[in-house]
Amino acid sequence: MSYVKDFTWNKDMTAGELAGSLGSVGFQGTELAKAAAIVEKMKETGAKVFLTFTSNMVTSGLRGFFAQLIELGVADAVVTTVGSVEEDIMRASGEQFAIGSFAANDFALHEEGTNRVGNLYISNKSYEKFEAAMGTTLAALYAHKKTWTVSEMLREIGLTLSDPHSILHHAAKHNVPVFCPAITDGAFGFHLFMFQQDHKDFMVDVVRDFQHILECTSHDEKKGIICLGGGVSKHYAIFTCLLNGGFDYAVYLTTSQQYAGSLSGATTSEAKSWGKIKDDSDAATVIGDVTITFPLVMVKALEELAAKGLLRQ
């Protein structure tokens, strides 16, 4: 049995040491340190790692960290929502999102053409520039071929981006597939619809993409998931690996609670009842703001993996 240890600061403490020391504090600190250890084990055992996140996390400053994790070889496949795609492309083209207030006057923001995501602001002008660029992008895709899966399409777009903080750029560069099953749930989807009105033979095949994600792994491979938030990005990945025997390792980070019966709040323990996660898997669920908990978990894991030479150089 382990025991509580008092947390103390020292002037040379690294972020990884901070996260590790929280493992002896209890409560969510214990789960946070456990999550970091599980991420380390995923890479040490050569597991195929799925990284899933929702678009609000890309709106935040985690976008560049996701791109860096792909570059370092931590993630082997990404599953996300369409807002992540849109905002990654926006930021890659130079758009900036302002930090505002949770207590903003939302009517006034609407009148001035500003959209609020928590305490972050996205201007309508950013969307207008994105939408203007979409016509050229889709025309180039159409000229190349008429039918695309979503992951193929996002890879092709990623090859056109040069931003070193872009998720799509690094995913394309390192052949990491980006899956977005709900591609029509946003401005990107609207422009796919509009383009198709004038190009009836232009098709985005989401069903064939399900085949692609299934083929990302197999029953015989070790599989791990780092799952941020919930929704379709979470379920698409865990359902895929349910069909492939379940995850060997799982780390969930979320603000949602299990008591409403939602997928977003479902714990790794609940997932075992479905076979999504193996009975003997190493798993942790960290409750808290992912913009805080995720960097702490990953910095601890990255420090250890770097020391062992397990990160892509």
C-alpha positions in Angstrom: 0.0 0.0 0.0 1.2 3.5 -0.8 0.7 6.5 1.5 0.1 10.2 1.1 3.2 12.3 0.9 3.2 16.1 1.5 3.7 18.1 -1.6 6.6 20.6 -1.4 8.2 22.9 -4.0 11.8 23.2 -4.8 13.3 25.8 -7.1 14.7 23.2 -9.6 11.4 21.3 -10.0 10.5 20.4 -13.6 6.9 20.1 -14.9 7.4 16.4 -15.1 8.5 16.2 -11.5 5.5 18.3 -10.4 3.1 15.9 -12.2 4.9 12.9 -10.7 4.8 14.3 -7.2 1.0 14.8 -7.4 0.7 11.0 -7.6 1.2 10.9 -3.8 -1.2 13.7 -3.0 -4.4 11.7 -3.8 -7.6 12.5 -5.6 -7.1 13.6 -9.2 -3.4 14.1 -8.7 -3.1 10.3 -8.3 -5.0 9.6 -11.5 -2.9 12.3 -13.3 0.4 10.6 -12.4 -1.1 7.2 -13.2 -2.2 8.5 -16.7 1.3 9.7 -17.4 2.7 6.3 -16.5 0.2 4.6 -18.8 1.2 6.8 -21.7 4.8 5.9 -21.1 3.9 2.2 -21.2 1.9 2.6 -24.4 5.1 3.7 -26.2 7.4 1.3 -24.4 5.4 -1.7 -25.5 5.0 -0.5 -29.1 1.2 0.0 -28.8 -0.7 1.7 -31.7 -1.9 4.9 -30.1 -5.1 6.7 -31.0 -5.3 10.4 -30.0 -8.8 11.8 -29.9 -9.9 15.4 -29.1 -12.8 17.8 -29.7 -12.6 21.1 -31.5 -12.6 23.3 -28.4 -9.2 22.0 -27.5 -7.9 23.1 -30.9 -9.4 26.5 -30.4 -7.2 26.7 -27.3 -3.4 26.7 -27.4 -3.3 22.9 -27.3 -3.3 22.9 -31.1 0.4 23.2 -31.4 1.0 20.6 -28.7 -1.1 18.1 -30.6 1.0 18.8 -33.7 4.2 18.4 -31.7 3.0 15.0 -30.3 2.4 13.8 -33.9 5.9 15.0 -34.8 7.4 13.2 -31.9 5.7 10.0 -32.8 3.4 9.7 -29.9 0.2 9.4 -31.9 -0.4 6.9 -34.7 -3.9 8.0 -35.6 -6.0 11.0 -34.8 -9.8 11.2 -34.4 -11.4 14.6 -34.1 -14.3 16.9 -35.0 -14.7 19.2 -37.9 -14.2 22.4 -35.9 -10.6 21.1 -35.3 -10.0 20.9 -39.0 -11.5 24.3 -39.7 -9.5 26.0 -37.0 -6.3 24.3 -37.8 -6.5 25.6 -41.3 -7.5 29.1 -40.1 -4.5 29.3 -37.8 -2.2 27.9 -40.4 -3.2 30.8 -42.7 -2.4 33.3 -40.0 -5.7 33.8 -38.2 -5.6 34.5 -34.5 -8.1 33.8 -31.7 -8.4 36.4 -28.9 -8.6 35.6 -25.2 -11.6 37.4 -23.8 -14.0 36.7 -20.9 -16.5 34.0 -19.8 -18.7 36.8 -18.6 -18.7 38.7 -22.0 -21.8 40.5 -23.3 -22.7 37.9 -25.9 -25.3 40.1 -27.7 -22.6 42.8 -28.2 -20.2 40.2 -29.5 -22.7 38.9 -32.0 -23.4 42.5 -33.2 -19.7 43.0 -33.8 -19.3 39.7 -35.6 -17.4 37.8 -32.8 -18.1 34.2 -31.7 -17.3 33.0 -28.2 -15.9 29.6 -27.2 -15.7 29.8 -23.4 -13.3 32.8 -22.9 -11.9 32.6 -26.5 -13.1 34.7 -29.4 -13.2 33.8 -33.1 -14.1 36.6 -35.6 -16.6 36.1 -38.4 -13.8 37.4 -40.6 -11.7 34.3 -39.9 -14.5 32.2 -41.1 -15.0 34.3 -44.2 -11.4 33.9 -45.1 -11.6 30.2 -44.5 -14.7 29.9 -46.6 -13.2 31.9 -49.5 -10.2 29.5 -49.5 -12.4 26.4 -49.5 -13.6 26.9 -53.1 -10.0 26.8 -54.4 -9.1 23.8 -52.1 -12.1 21.8 -53.2 -11.6 22.6 -56.8 -8.0 21.3 -56.6 -9.2 18.1 -54.9 -11.9 17.6 -57.5 -9.4 18.0 -60.4 -7.3 15.3 -58.8 -10.1 12.8 -58.3 -13.8 12.7 -57.8 -14.2 10.5 -54.7 -12.3 11.0 -51.4 -12.5 9.5 -48.0 -12.2 12.1 -45.3 -8.8 11.0 -44.1 -7.4 11.1 -47.6 -8.9 14.5 -48.2 -7.4 15.9 -44.9 -4.0 14.4 -45.7 -4.0 16.2 -49.1 -4.9 19.4 -47.4 -2.2 18.9 -44.8 0.4 18.6 -47.6 -0.5 22.1 -48.7 0.1 23.6 -45.2 3.5 24.8 -44.0 2.7 26.0 -40.5 5.0 24.1 -38.0 2.2 24.2 -35.4 -0.4 22.7 -37.7 -2.0 19.3 -36.9 -2.8 18.5 -40.5 0.7 19.5 -41.7 2.5 17.1 -39.3 -0.1 14.4 -39.7 0.5 14.5 -43.5 4.2 14.7 -43.1 4.4 11.7 -40.9 1.6 9.6 -42.5 -0.6 9.8 -39.4 -4.3 9.5 -40.6 -6.7 12.1 -39.3 -10.3 10.8 -39.1 -13.3 13.1 -38.8 -16.5 11.0 -39.0 -18.8 14.1 -38.6 -17.2 16.1 -41.4 -20.5 17.8 -42.3 -21.0 19.2 -38.8 -19.6 22.6 -39.5 -18.6 25.2 -42.0 -16.3 22.7 -43.8 -19.3 20.4 -44.3 -21.5 23.2 -45.6 -18.9 24.0 -48.3 -18.7 20.4 -49.2 -22.4 20.5 -49.7 -22.3 23.7 -51.8 -19.5 22.4 -54.0 -21.4 19.2 -54.6 -24.4 21.2 -55.9 -22.3 22.2 -58.9 -20.3 19.0 -59.1 -22.7 16.1 -58.7 -20.0 13.5 -59.1 -17.9 14.8 -56.2 -18.2 12.4 -53.3 -16.8 12.2 -49.7 -17.0 8.6 -48.7 -17.3 8.4 -44.9 -18.2 4.6 -45.0 -14.9 3.7 -46.7 -13.1 5.7 -44.1 -14.5 3.4 -41.5 -12.7 0.6 -43.3 -9.5 2.7 -43.2 -9.7 3.2 -39.4 -10.4 -0.5 -38.9 -7.3 -1.4 -40.9 -5.2 0.9 -38.7 -4.8 -1.9 -36.2 -5.7 -5.5 -35.6 -6.6 -8.0 -32.8 -3.0 -9.0 -32.5 -1.5 -5.5 -32.0 -1.3 -3.7 -28.6 -3.6 -0.7 -28.7 -3.8 2.5 -26.6 -6.0 5.5 -26.5 -5.4 9.0 -25.2 -8.9 10.4 -25.2 -9.6 14.1 -24.5 -13.3 15.0 -24.0 -16.0 12.9 -25.5 -18.6 12.9 -28.3 -18.1 11.4 -31.7 -14.3 11.6 -31.7 -14.2 9.4 -28.5 -16.7 6.9 -29.7 -15.4 6.4 -33.2 -12.0 5.4 -31.8 -13.2 3.1 -29.0 -15.9 1.5 -31.2 -13.2 0.7 -33.8 -11.0 -1.0 -31.2 -14.0 -2.8 -29.7 -14.2 -4.5 -33.1 -10.5 -5.2 -33.0 -10.4 -6.7 -29.5 -10.4 -3.7 -27.2 -7.7 -1.3 -25.9 -4.8 -2.6 -23.8 -4.2 0.9 -22.5 -6.6 3.9 -22.0 -6.3 7.4 -20.7 -9.4 9.5 -20.5 -9.2 13.2 -19.6 -12.6 15.0 -19.3 -14.7 17.5 -17.4 -17.8 15.3 -17.8 -19.1 13.1 -15.0 -20.4 9.6 -15.3 -23.7 10.1 -13.5 -25.7 11.4 -16.5 -24.9 8.2 -18.5 -23.3 10.1 -21.3 -20.5 8.8 -23.4 -18.5 11.9 -22.7 -18.6 11.1 -18.9 -18.2 7.4 -19.3 -15.1 6.1 -17.4 -12.6 3.6 -18.5 -14.1 1.2 -16.0 -17.5 1.5 -17.7 -15.9 0.9 -21.1 -14.8 -2.5 -19.9 -18.4 -3.6 -19.7 -18.6 -3.1 -23.5 -15.3 -4.8 -24.3 -14.0 -1.4 -25.5 -11.2 -1.7 -23.0 -9.8 -5.1 -22.0 -10.5 -6.3 -18.5 -6.8 -6.4 -17.6 -5.9 -3.1 -19.3 -4.0 -0.3 -17.7 -6.4 2.6 -17.6 -7.0 6.0 -15.9 -9.7 8.6 -15.9 -8.7 12.2 -15.0 -11.4 14.6 -14.3 -10.6 18.3 -14.8 -9.9 21.0 -17.4 -7.9 19.3 -20.2 -6.0 22.5 -21.0 -4.4 22.0 -17.5 -4.4 18.2 -17.0 -3.3 17.1 -20.5 0.0 19.2 -20.6 0.9 17.9 -17.1 0.2 14.3 -18.0 2.1 14.5 -21.3 5.1 16.5 -20.0 5.7 13.9 -17.4 5.4 11.1 -20.0 7.6 13.0 -22.6 10.4 13.6 -20.1 10.5 9.8 -19.4 10.2 8.8 -23.1 12.9 11.3 -24.2 15.3 9.9 -21.6 14.7 6.4 -22.9 15.1 7.5 -26.6 11.5 6.6 -27.5 10.5 9.8 -29.2 11.0 10.5 -32.9 13.9 12.9 -33.4 
